[in-house]
Amino acid sequence: MDIPKHYDKAVTPWDLQRHMETTGNPFADARRADAIEYAFRIKDDPIGDLRKAAHCLLAAAEELEKVKTNDCQIKDD
């Protein structure tokens, strides 16, 4: 399989993801990995890719906040 030109670098997003610590939340970790890929590549629309990365990070943060809130509610009951 050929590596896309925008990822053909000495260090790739997958290299970073291999070393990323987990939050313990698969959805949040997947969005963090997506953000790395969008922020890493330089394609036709770098501003759009950075916005996509920001969207992914926001989705990860919202998921972790939701889980944290639900965990607190369960513990309080």
Residue, then its C-alpha position, 0 to 999 in steps of 0.5 A: m500500500d502506498i503512503p499518501k504524499h501528505y503523510d510521507k514524512a520521517v514521522t507520521p501521525w501513526d507514529l505519534q498515535r502509537h505513543m499517545e496515552t489513552t484516556g480510557n475512553p475509545f471514542a475520545d481516543a479515536r477523536r484525538a487520533d483523528a485530530i493528529e491526522y488532520a493537524f499533521r497533513i498539509k493538503d489543499d485546505p490547511i485551514g479547513d484541516l485545522r478546523k477539523a482537528a479542532h472539531c475532533l478535539l472538542a468532540a473528545a473533550e465533550e465526551l470526556e466531560k459527559v462521562k465525568t458528569n455521569d460518573c459523578q452522578i452515579k457516585d452521588d446516588 
